[in-house]
Amino acid sequence: MPKYVQRAQLTGCDELEILIAPEGVVPVIQFLKDHHNAQFVNLIDIAGMDVPTRKYRFEIIYNLLSLRFNARIRVKTYTDELTPIESINDIFKAANWYEREIWDMYGVFFANHPDLRRILTDYGFEGHPFRKDFPLSGYVEVRYDDEKKRVVCEPLELAQEFRKFDLSAPWEQFPHFRQQEEVKELSSDAKKVEQKK
């Protein structure tokens, strides 16, 4: 197992978080479930995250629980658009729908999954809606046509152009804004103290 672990840390809530190489998903998860000093026998969920600025833009997060030791662990791995992640469906049957959801929303392929198909979007849906480069308006408009008395799909007239992400935009300034407010409050309190003298 140590050959797969790239980083380990404790989070703010004292939960263990490990980053592993993509090829280590099955052996690490199997070890955490079966080893008598771990016993992480409950898969809480599997989540995905898309960070387009990274070389491996997708992060897959496995959240496990050990009832025996009252502990949680977060196992993270990474991949790109083309590299599959090995399915852990044989280890945890609960992984089936989680992996299908990540496939549907992000397009991350899970190798050796018994039934990898869309779970939340329609069969004819194009693309993966949780990807950052997916247009907010989608590609087609689905609506009920009163004349035809059925649901119709039409090309979207307001298709969105390619979006450029500026990740250093105004939100980076927000914490500094709060600090400035605190400084102003402190300086006004200091002035009041001086005036009283």
C-alpha positions as CSV (number, residue, x, y, z in Angstrom):
1,M,0.0,0.0,0.0
2,P,2.7,2.6,0.7
3,K,3.8,2.6,-2.9
4,Y,0.4,4.0,-3.9
5,V,0.1,6.7,-1.2
6,Q,1.5,10.1,-2.4
7,R,0.4,12.3,0.5
8,A,-1.4,11.9,3.8
9,Q,-2.8,14.6,6.1
10,L,-5.3,15.3,8.8
11,T,-8.1,17.7,7.9
12,G,-9.5,20.4,10.2
13,C,-11.9,17.9,11.8
14,D,-9.1,15.4,12.5
15,E,-10.1,13.1,9.6
16,L,-7.4,11.3,7.7
17,E,-7.1,12.2,4.0
18,I,-4.8,10.4,1.6
19,L,-3.9,11.0,-2.0
20,I,-3.2,7.9,-4.0
21,A,-2.0,7.1,-7.5
22,P,-4.9,6.1,-9.8
23,E,-3.6,2.5,-10.2
24,G,-3.8,2.0,-6.5
25,V,-7.5,2.5,-6.0
26,V,-8.5,-1.1,-5.8
27,P,-5.6,-2.3,-3.6
28,V,-5.8,0.7,-1.2
29,I,-9.6,0.5,-0.8
30,Q,-9.4,-3.3,-0.4
31,F,-6.7,-2.9,2.3
32,L,-8.7,-0.3,4.2
33,K,-11.8,-2.5,4.2
34,D,-10.1,-5.8,5.1
35,H,-7.2,-5.0,7.4
36,H,-8.0,-5.6,11.1
37,N,-6.4,-2.3,12.1
38,A,-8.5,-0.3,9.7
39,Q,-11.9,-2.0,9.1
40,F,-13.4,0.8,6.9
41,V,-16.3,-1.4,6.0
42,N,-18.7,1.3,5.0
43,L,-18.5,3.3,1.8
44,I,-20.3,6.6,2.6
45,D,-20.1,8.0,-0.9
46,I,-17.9,8.7,-3.9
47,A,-17.6,12.3,-5.2
48,G,-16.1,13.9,-8.2
49,M,-14.5,17.3,-8.8
50,D,-13.4,19.1,-12.0
51,V,-10.5,21.5,-12.0
52,P,-9.8,22.3,-15.6
53,T,-6.5,24.1,-14.9
54,R,-4.9,20.9,-13.6
55,K,-3.2,18.3,-15.9
56,Y,-5.4,15.6,-14.3
57,R,-8.5,17.7,-14.1
58,F,-10.8,15.2,-12.4
59,E,-10.4,14.3,-8.7
60,I,-12.3,11.3,-7.4
61,I,-13.0,11.2,-3.6
62,Y,-13.9,8.0,-1.7
63,N,-15.3,8.6,1.8
64,L,-15.1,5.5,4.1
65,L,-16.3,4.9,7.6
66,S,-15.0,2.5,10.3
67,L,-17.7,1.8,12.8
68,R,-15.3,-0.4,14.8
69,F,-12.9,2.5,15.4
70,N,-15.3,5.4,15.0
71,A,-13.1,6.9,12.2
72,R,-13.5,8.3,8.8
73,I,-11.0,8.5,5.9
74,R,-11.1,10.3,2.7
75,V,-9.2,8.7,-0.2
76,K,-8.5,10.9,-3.2
77,T,-7.2,10.1,-6.6
78,Y,-7.0,11.8,-9.9
79,T,-7.4,11.3,-13.7
80,D,-7.9,13.0,-17.0
81,E,-10.6,12.7,-19.7
82,L,-9.2,9.6,-21.3
83,T,-7.7,7.5,-18.4
84,P,-10.1,5.2,-16.7
85,I,-10.2,4.5,-13.0
86,E,-10.7,0.9,-11.8
87,S,-14.2,0.3,-10.4
88,I,-14.5,-0.7,-6.7
89,N,-17.9,-2.3,-7.3
90,D,-16.5,-5.7,-6.4
91,I,-15.3,-4.4,-3.0
92,F,-18.4,-2.2,-2.2
93,K,-21.6,-2.9,-4.0
94,A,-22.7,0.6,-3.0
95,A,-20.2,2.0,-5.4
96,N,-22.3,0.9,-8.4
97,W,-24.6,4.0,-8.5
98,Y,-21.9,6.4,-7.3
99,E,-19.6,5.4,-10.1
100,R,-22.5,5.6,-12.6
101,E,-23.3,9.1,-11.4
102,I,-19.7,10.3,-11.8
103,W,-19.6,8.8,-15.3
104,D,-22.9,10.6,-16.1
105,M,-22.0,14.0,-14.7
106,Y,-18.2,14.1,-15.3
107,G,-17.5,11.5,-18.0
108,V,-14.9,9.7,-15.8
109,F,-14.8,6.1,-17.1
110,F,-14.7,3.3,-14.5
111,A,-13.0,0.1,-15.9
112,N,-14.7,-3.2,-15.1
113,H,-17.9,-1.6,-13.9
114,P,-20.8,-4.1,-14.5
115,D,-23.3,-1.6,-15.8
116,L,-21.7,1.8,-16.6
117,R,-24.5,3.9,-18.2
118,R,-26.2,7.2,-17.5
119,I,-28.2,7.4,-14.3
120,L,-29.4,11.0,-13.9
121,T,-29.6,12.4,-17.5
122,D,-31.6,11.1,-20.4
123,Y,-30.3,8.4,-22.8
124,G,-29.8,10.8,-25.6
125,F,-28.1,13.5,-23.5
126,E,-24.9,14.9,-25.0
127,G,-21.9,15.8,-22.8
128,H,-21.4,15.7,-19.0
129,P,-23.1,18.6,-17.2
130,F,-20.8,18.9,-14.1
131,R,-17.7,19.6,-16.3
132,K,-16.7,23.2,-16.0
133,D,-16.5,23.5,-19.8
134,F,-20.1,22.4,-20.2
135,P,-22.3,25.3,-21.4
136,L,-24.7,26.5,-18.7
137,S,-27.6,26.6,-21.1
138,G,-26.9,23.1,-22.4
139,Y,-27.1,22.1,-26.1
140,V,-30.9,21.5,-26.6
141,E,-34.1,22.8,-25.2
142,V,-36.6,20.2,-24.0
143,R,-40.2,21.5,-23.8
144,Y,-43.8,20.4,-24.2
145,D,-45.3,21.4,-27.5
146,D,-49.0,22.1,-27.1
147,E,-49.7,21.7,-30.8
148,K,-48.0,18.3,-31.1
149,K,-49.1,17.2,-27.7
150,R,-45.7,15.8,-26.8
151,V,-42.3,16.7,-25.5
152,V,-39.9,17.9,-28.2
153,C,-36.2,18.6,-28.3
154,E,-35.0,21.6,-30.3
155,P,-31.6,23.2,-30.9
156,L,-30.9,25.9,-28.4
157,E,-31.0,29.4,-29.9
158,L,-28.9,31.0,-27.2
159,A,-26.0,28.6,-27.2
160,Q,-23.1,29.8,-25.0
161,E,-19.7,30.4,-26.4
162,F,-16.5,28.9,-24.9
163,R,-15.9,30.2,-21.4
164,K,-12.5,31.3,-20.1
165,F,-12.0,30.7,-16.4
166,D,-10.1,33.4,-14.5
167,L,-9.6,31.6,-11.2
168,S,-7.8,34.6,-9.6
169,A,-10.9,36.8,-10.0
170,P,-12.6,39.0,-7.4
171,W,-13.3,36.2,-4.9
172,E,-9.6,36.2,-4.0
173,Q,-10.0,39.7,-2.7
174,F,-12.9,38.9,-0.5
175,P,-10.9,37.8,2.6
176,H,-8.8,40.9,2.3
177,F,-11.9,43.0,2.2
178,R,-13.0,41.5,5.6
179,Q,-9.6,42.2,7.0
180,Q,-9.8,45.8,6.0
181,E,-13.1,46.2,7.8
182,E,-11.6,44.8,10.9
183,V,-8.7,47.2,10.6
184,K,-11.1,50.1,10.2
185,E,-13.1,49.0,13.3
186,L,-9.9,48.8,15.3
187,S,-8.7,52.2,14.2
188,S,-12.1,53.8,15.0
189,D,-12.0,52.1,18.5
190,A,-8.4,53.5,19.0
191,K,-9.6,57.0,18.1
192,K,-12.4,56.8,20.6
193,V,-10.0,55.8,23.3
194,E,-7.7,58.8,22.4
195,Q,-10.6,61.2,22.5
196,K,-11.6,60.1,26.0
197,K,-8.1,60.9,27.2
